[in-house]
Amino acid sequence: MSAALISFNPQLTTSPQDTFILESQGYIQGIELDNQPSRIQMEQGSLVATATRTVFGGMMVNQLIPTGNALGNPLQIATAQENDFGFVVFSRAYNMIIIPGNSVPLSAPGMSCMYYPNGKWARIPVQCSAALATALEGGLVGQTVYWDFTNQVLTNTGTTALPCRIKGFNSNSMVVSYNATTGAATWTTGTCAIIEF
């Protein structure tokens, strides 16, 4: 049959209005960029029961030595940089919960979460400060960056340099806004830097 005899396109791809985004940019804090060699090195640990807050993707944690028959290493929220640090991710964290009033999946003390330990060459979007975002533009991949343990963000000032490489950044990303008073965690727009460590 000749195409000239068909009065309409029978294979035209269409969609209801506003159901697909034609263009998008940015990253989502705590959802790693796909990298098969590092993906199989993701680990599971449990947030220590003595933790004073919940954790979410893109937060730095330190690994502890397990006691007894623990499933994975116990994790504590990092307050200082140790050699055995890691970053929590949302990927495969099926047991994270969304507490009423929040929009971000969380792991509470005693719950398990997924993370990448240092040295696995994972690429993870983490929230970064406005000052660092300005410095990143056109900067070196190996420039010195630091971790702000209070606000859980990457920054350009501190005492101990974070051993990582900056693989990119985007100021139109989804980042977590955490209210330290109420414990509420919600999504907002901000800047993510891709760290590879």
N, C-alpha and C positions, 0 to 999 in steps of 0.2 A: 504494500500500500504506500502510496506517495505521501510524503509529509505535507504536500500542498493541499491534500484532500481533507486534512484534519483542521477543523475550524478553531480548536482550542488546544492548549498545551496540557496533555493528560498527566504529565509528571512534574508540574510546577509545584515547587515547595513553598507552602504558605503557612502562616501561623496566625492565631488570633492576635489582635493588636495588644502590644505591651506584654507579651508572654515570654519573649526572649530578648536578652540584651545583645545588641549588635556589636557594641564595643565596650570593653571593660579594661581596667588597669588596676594595679595595686596588688597587695598581698594580704593574707589573713594571718595575724599574729598567732604563732604556735602551730601552724600547719606547714610541715616541712616541704621543701621542693623535692620533687621526685628524683631519687638517685639510688638505683637498685643496689649497688654495693653497700651503701650505708643503711639502706632501709632494713636489711635483714639483721642489722646490729642494734635495732631499737630494743630497749629493755623495759621491764615492768618492775616497779618498786612500790612500796607502801609509804605514805606520808606518816611520819611518826605521830603517835597519839598525843604527844605533848605540844604539837604545833599550835600556834596561836591564831592561825588563819587558814583559809582554804587556798588551794593552788589551781592554776589554770595554765593553758599553753603559753609558752614564751617566758616562763619564770625560771630563774636559776635555782637549782637545788644541789645539795652535797650528798654523796653516797656514804652510808654508814655500814659497818660490818654487821651482817645478820646474826641473830642469836636463835638457837634452836633450829627448827625446820621452817624458817620463813621463806615465803615465795618471793624471791628477789631481794635486793638490798633495801633496807629502810632508807627513806629520804627525809632530809630536813631542809627547810627553806634556807637558802644561803644568806648568811649575814656577813660572810667574809669569803674570799675566793680561796678554795682549796684545790689541790691537784686533781682530785676526783670529783669535780663538779659535773653537772649535766644540765640540760634544759628540757623541761616538761613540754610535751606536745599533745595536741588533741587527737591525732591519728590513732586509731584502734583503741582509744580510751572509752570503750563502750559502757563502762560503769560510772563515768562521770555523770553528775546529776545537775539539773537546772533547778535551782531553788526558787520558789515563788518570789517575784520582784526582780529577778535577774534574767539576763538573756544569754549568759555565758556558761558553758558546762564547767563544773567545779569538782574537785576532789577534796573532801573534808578530812580532818585528821583521822588516821586509821584506814582510810580508803586507798586503793591502789591507783596508780597512774602510769602512763607510758612516758619514757624519756630517752634522750640520747646522751650517753656519757661522753666525756671529753675524749678526743682522739679518734672518733668514728667518721670524721669528715662529713657530717650531716650539714645540710644547709637549711637553717631555720630563720624565719622572719621573727624578729623581736622588735618591740617598741623602742624607738630612740628619741632622744631629746631634740628640741628644735635647734639648739646650738650645734649638736653633732650633725644634724641634717644639712645645715649650712656648710659645715666643713667637709662633708662627704662629696659634694658636687665637684667632680673632676679630680678628686683626691686619689691617693694610692690605695690599692687593694689591701696592702699590709700596714696601713696607718694604725697608730696606737689609739685604742679605745678602751673604755673602762665600763664597769657595771655599777649602777646605782642600786645598792641593796635595799634602800628604803622604798624607792619608787618602782623597783624592778624594771628599769629601762637602761638601754645602752647610752653612754654619754662620752664626752670628750675630755672630762676631768675626773681625777681620782688618784688613788695611791698605787694600786696594782693593776698593770695592763692585762686585759683579757686576751689570752692567746688564741686569736681567731683572725680570719681574713674577712674583709667586707666585700661581698660579691654583688652588691647593688642596694638600692633603696628606692622607696616610692612614698610620696607624701599623701597619696590618695588610697590608703590601705585601711583595713578594718583592724582596730586595736581595742584592747580592753581598757575600759575606764573603771578603776577600782576605788570605792569609797571606804577609806580606812575606818571611819566612824561607824557606818552601818554594815559594812561587809558586802555591800551590793557590788556586783560586777556586771557591766553592760557593754555592748558594742558601741563604738563610735568611730569616726574617721580620724586618722592620724598618720604618722610616719612610721614605717617599718624599715629596718635595715636587715639585709640577709647576711647572717654570720655563718661562716664555715669553720668548724672547729674539730 
